[in-house]
Structures are given as structure tokens and as C-alpha cells.
């Protein structure tokens, strides 16, 4: 693998998806046409008000929402007298459902992103792998639009949800998603990870709702058909219900050890084997200490065996703080910084890779 392309939220932002700081406001945004969505938003709004004293101006951060939920759930403790573990599990399912709905409903085709993905997939498919930090399936949408002969290899040892072979005879593109993906489903009974390669399962069918979730909150009463909404997607091995499988932020937990150990191991291998890393739309924030440690390990793991040093390109949009983050963390390994966004980088690629 010569090049690893690392994609952050800024990559998906170019296709209309919100970045993380924009999501909390969307979680509680009302939908004039959907009573169920409004009920879910009402539950989440009340949780923000009760736990974070949300006052309609400053929203709690998504990381804070998920971390408080995850730590309380894993410890088995209440989050105040109103929110038992039962309530917290239900709220987390509502929250994940809303996030998936937002991500799926926000997608808008971008000519620039299409050109960028085509460059890496068509010009150098065997030499390029993708490492994605986002839950969305934006990259997969562009793969599908480029060539039907492309198959995504998630390197997660998962099975195809339909039971078919995963892209036999097709050109496989390694796409490693270290925080999971909105089209990954997990069976708690037979412990099987299923890849919804066609992204055919709707958010409401992979949230893992239980009938009792809707009985816990006044906002849900009279709004939903509990029996219908608690019918999920079925595992193709044991026929139990499956649900979404993503890593939500929790500063007490190692993603590498407890969430997706195989995926993180494959990410390390791909990064260590590469001669070049291209970061697109990722600010290298301090909070991502686990991923930054993975980068640093991979940077030095095989450095003594390589004839030339690792080269790093960074693609950002008007983000001087992120530039500082990269310079502090990688020093002189950062060869080129494009702070004018995707278009600036595409113009650079077009100029230096013109066909004779």
C-alpha cells in the first residue's frame, strides 16, 4: 500500500453532512411532517434540559452526550433520579437513530468529491487504501457511482447481510472505519458482524428499538406503533434481531482493545506499510488521543526499513488551528498543506498527474 487516505468529518461536509458540533442542534429540530421524529426529538430535548441545563442557545456537545450515557450505562448507575439505566439505554438508541437519520438525509452529491474519489480509485486502486473516522457512508456512495465492479473491503471480518459473497471477482478497495459504520450491524446472540453493503437497511430498522423503550417517555405515548417499530433487521445466521455497531466516544474505553480490535490492527498495518498519508477534512483534535497514538506507532513501526521517509499531505479549509496541530505532531513530515479545501487539492492533483 503506497498511499493511505485518512478522511475526517470535513470530507463528508462537502457532501452536505453536518460536522459533529452541528449535530446536537439537529437532534432536537422539529419535523413538521413526522410525529415520530418530533417525539424522539422531544425525548432528547428533555434529556438535554434535565442533565445539561440546555437553554436553547448553547447545545451540549455530542461527545458529552454519548460519554455520559456510556459511562452511566456501563457502570449500571442512574444519571439522576429521573434516568435509570433502562431510560439511558432507550435514550442512547433514540440518539443513535437520530444521528443516522440526519447523516442519511443530509447527503448531497458533490462533483468535487466525485473527482477526488475517482482520482484515487481509477488512477491507483491497488496502491490506495482509505481510513475513515466517520460513521457515514459517503465514501461508499461515490464508489458505487464510479464503477459497479468496485467492492468495499472493510477488513472487519464481517459477513454480508444478504448472505452473498462480498464482491467476488470485483476490484476490492480497502476501507477501514476505526469508529465503525452506520451500515454495520451486530448480532448480540451469535456475535456476528454483518455488513449492509447496499446500505439498504433504514435507520429505524437498525436502531435496535425495544417495545419497552416507548413506554418510558410521555412524548412517545399515542405516537407510535410499538410492535411495528420494535421489529428490526434479522441476523442471517441465527435469525435474532441485529442493531447498529458503532464506537461512541467514551474517554474511559480503548477502541483498540474493546470495540474493534481487528479493525484497529488492520488500520495500523495499512498506515505502517504506506509511503504517504493524505489527511482530508480532519483537524487532528486533542480529544482523539487514541487515534493519534495509532498514527504515531504506525509512523515509526517500519521507518527503519524504508529507503525514504513518510510523506504527509493535509487538506483543510481555512483552519489555521488544525495546521498548527499537524506541525506540532508531525513536524517536517508534513510536506504539503492545502488550506483552500478540496478544490485546491484537486487542482494540484490535476496539474501534477496530467496524462500525456
N, C-alpha and C positions, 0 to 999 in steps of 0.2 A: 504494500500500500504506500504510494508516494505522497498522497495528499489526504488529510482529514479536514473536512469542512465542519466547523462547530457552529450550530445555529441556536441563537437565543431568541427572546421574545420580539426583538426588533425585526427579525426576519419575517415573522408572521404578521407583524404590524403592517407591513407593506401590502398584505392581502386583506386588510380591514379588521383583523383581530385586535382586541384590546391588549395592552400590556398589563402586567399584574396590578399595578397601582390603580388602574381604571376599573378593575373588575368589581370591587365592593359596591360601588355606586350602581352598577348594572344588576347586581344580585337582588336589589330591592326595588328596581324600577318596575312600575306597573305596566301591565299589558291590557289594553282596552278590549282585546278580543279573546282573552283566555282567562277564565276564572281560576283554573288550577294554578297557572303561573302566578297569578296575583296572590293566591293563598300561600304558595310556597314563599313568595317574596315577603308576605306578611309575617310568617313564622321567623324568617331570617331577620327581618327588621326588628321584631320584638326582642330577639336574642341579642342583637347589637345594642339595643336600648338598655336592656337589663344588665348585660355583662360589661359593655364598653361605654355606657352612658352616651351613646350616639345621639347627636343633636341636630341632624340634618345639614351639617356643614362639613365637618371633618369625619371621614369614614375610618373605621378600624382597618388595618392592613390585612390582606388575605393571609399572609404568613401568621399573623397573630391569631386570627380566627381559627385556622387549622391547628396551630400549635396548642392552643388552649383546649380545643376539642380532643386532640390526640393524646395529650398527656393525661387529661382527666379520664378519658375512656380507658387507657392502658393501665392506669392506677386503680380504676374501679371506684373513684371518688366523685361525689357530686360537684357541680360548679355552682355553688349557692343552693339554697333550699328549693328553688324552682326547677333546677335542671339536674335530674338524676342521670345515671349512666344510660338508661333507656332513652331519655329525652335527647341526650347528647349524640347517641348513635343515630337517632332519627334526623336530628339537625344536620349531622355530617352528610347523611345520604341526600337530604334536600339540597345542601350546599354543593356537593359534587354534581348532582343533577343539573343545578342551575348553571354551574361553570361550564359543563359540557354543552348545554343548550346555547349558552352565549357564544362559545367558541364555534359551534357548528353553524349557528345562524348569522355570524358576522362575516363569514368568508366572502371576499370579492376577488375576482380574478385580477392578477397584476401582470401586465405584459413584461415589466422589468424582471420580476421574479421568474417568469417563464423562461426568459432569455438566459438568466443566470443558471437555473437548474439545467437547461438544455446544454449549456456550455460544459458543465461537469459530467453530465450523463452521456452526451453524444461524443464529445471530444476525447474523453479519457475515462470511460466507465470502469475499466479494470484497475485503474490507478487511484480511484477516488472512493472514499467512504464518508458517510455522514454521521455525525454525532449530534443528537438533538436533545436540548434541555427542556423543550416544551411538551405539553400533553397533547396538543392539537395534531391534526393530520394534514396540515397544509402542504408539507413536502410531498406526501403520498398523492395528493390531488394533482400536483404538477407532474409527477411521474406518470400517472395514469393518462394524462393528456398528451404526453410526449410519444409514448410507444406502448402498445399492448403487450409487447414481448418483454417488458420490464417487470421483474418480480422483486418485492422488497424482502430482504433478509434481515429480520430483527435481531438475529443472534441471541434469542432468548429461550431457545429450546421449546418454544410453544407449538401447539398444533393449530392447523387451520380450522376455524369454526365450522366450516361446511363439511369438513372431513376429507376434502380433496387434497391432493399433493400440493405443497407450497411452491408453485412456479416451476414445475418440472419442465426442462427444455427451454426455459426463459433466461434472459440475462439478469442475474441477481445483483442487486445493489445493496451493499451493507449499510444499514440504517439503524444505528444503536441509540436507543432512547433511555437515558440513565434514570429518568424520573417516571418511566412508564409511559403509557399512551392511552388516549381516550378510546382506542379500538382494541385494547387488550382486556380480556375478561378472564376471571379466575373462578375455579370451582373449589369451594371450601371442603367438599366431600372427598373427591378423588385427587385434589391438589394439582389440578391440571391448568396450565395457562393456555388460553385459546386466543388466537389472533383473528380478528374480524377483518380479513384482508380487503374485503369490498366495502368496509365501513357501512354495512347495511343495517346494523342494529341502532335503533333510535335511542337517544339519551334516556328516555323514560323506561326503556326495556333493559337498561344496564345499570340503573341506579341501585338495584338490589332492595327496592322498597318492600317492606313487610306490612301486612294488614294493620298491625297494631300501631305502626308509625302515625297513621292518620287519626287514630283515636286520642292521641296525646295532646293535640293542639286545637283550640277553639276555631282557629282560622280554617281548618280543614272540614269542619262539620257541615254536611249538606252540600259540599262542593264536589266530592269525588266519589267514584265507584271503587271502593276499597278492593273488592275482589279482582276487578279488572286491572287496576294499577299494580297490584302485588304479583301479577303474572309476569315473570321475567323471561330471560333467554335461557334455553336448556343446554346443558353440557352434552356434547355428542358422545361421551363415554358412559357416564353414569346416569344421565338424564336429571340430575339435580339442577336447580337454578344457579346461574353464574352471575357475577356482577363485576363492575369496573375494577381495574387493578392499576392504581397509580400510587406514586410515592408522594405523600403530602408532607409539607415541611414540619419537622419536629427536631429541635436542636439537641434533644437527648438521644437521638437514634442515628445510627450509621446506616445510610442507604447501602453502602458497600457490603456490610455484613448481614443485614437482616431483611432488606427489602428485595433487591435484585442483584444478588452476589454474582451470578453468571454474567449478567449484562455489564456490570461494572468491570469484571475481569476481561471481557471482550473489548470494552472501551479502552482499558489500559493497554491491551495488546495492539489495538489499531493505532492508538496515539504513539506508542513506543516505536512501532515499525515505520512510521511516516517520516518523510523528509521535510514536509511542510504542513503547517497548520494554518487554516484560514478561519478566523472568527468573524461571524456576521451577525450583527444585531445583539451582541452580548456585552454587557458592561463590566464583567468580571467583579461583581459586588463582593464586599467583605463577608456577607452572610453565607455565600456559597463556599465556605471553608472546606467542606468535604470534597467538592469537585475541584477546587483549586489545589488541594493536596494530591488528587489524582493526576492533575496536569503536571505538577512538579515531579512526582515519581516517574511519570512517563517520559518527561523531558530528559531525565538523566539515566534512565534504566539501561539503555543501549548506546548512550552517547560515546562511550569509549571505543565502540566498534565501528563507528561510522566515519567515512572519509571526510564528510563535510557536516557542519553543524546544522541544527534545526533552524528553519526559516519560518517566521511568523508574519502573516498579513492580518490586519484588523480593519473591519468595515463597520463604521458607526455613522451616526447622523448628529452633527452639532453637539458633541458630547466631550467637552474638554476634561471633565472629571474622569470619564472612562479611559481616556488617553493616558491620564496620569496613573490610573490603576495598572494598565498594561506595562507602562515603562517601569513602574516600581517593582512589578512582579517578574517581568521577563528581561528587563534591561535591553542590551543590544541585540537580543534575538529578534526583536520586533523590527522587521525590515521596512515595511510599508504600512502607513496608516491612511485610510481613506475616510475622512470625516464629513464627506459630502453625500453619504448614503449609497444605496445600491447602484444608482445610475452612474455615479463616479467610478465605482469599481467595474461595472460592465463596460464603460468606455475604455478603461485601462486594459481589460481583457481583450476587447475587440481590437485595440491598437497593436498589442503585442502578440496576438495569435491570429493575425490575418492569414488566410490561405493564399498561397502563391497563384 
